[in-house]
Amino acid sequence: MEIYRGRPAEKRGAAEEAAYDLLDGLEIEYLRADHPATNTMEDCAEIEKLMDMRACKNLFLRNKQKTRYFLVVISGEKRFDAHELASQLGLPRLSFAHDDAMLEMLGVLPGSVSILCMGREQAKGVTLIVDRDILNGEYFGCHPCASTSSLKIKTADIFERLLPAIGCEPVFYTPCKG
């Protein structure tokens, strides 16, 4: 694997191209590594080491009635507890959303979910929930809406430039440790 600055020269899928367009349009710098598809946090370990950053878990959840959807971004080393988050949000329960809802609202399938999906118009109905500890890192690691590349972006650029530019105000929470 190699690290590159900016988008690839060759065309990629529509969701990935839209992610690069969003970042480039806001003049946000990023480093990129291309790699085999990742499906687990364990798959990301080599990428994290190469890029000297921590990847995040991205989970797409819904309420029982399927009327509210949430993209949860949590530090990769933390355990996710849906009951704990539901309690913090004042909801009776949360569960994982189906792949068809993810494709419709975020434009991707499992493995490619990223905070960059929030730039889609359909994602306006999705609440972004972020692990507060992510703000402590200098860099933010995520996919460009494709599980075959990873990006390293300054955390400040994500939360002070990108999210405000797309009109996305995240809800911060503190997940359990471990």
Buried (B, 14 or more C-beta within 10 A) or exposed (E): EEBEEEBBEEEBBEBBBBBBEBBEEBEBEBBBBBBEEBEEBEBBEBBBEBBEBBBBBBBBBBBEEEEBBBBBBBBBEBEBBBEBBBEBBEBEEBEEBEEEBBBEBBBBEBBBBBBBBBBBEEBEEBBBBBBEBBBEBEBBBBBBBBBBBBBBBBBEBBBEBBBEEBEBEBEEBEBEEE
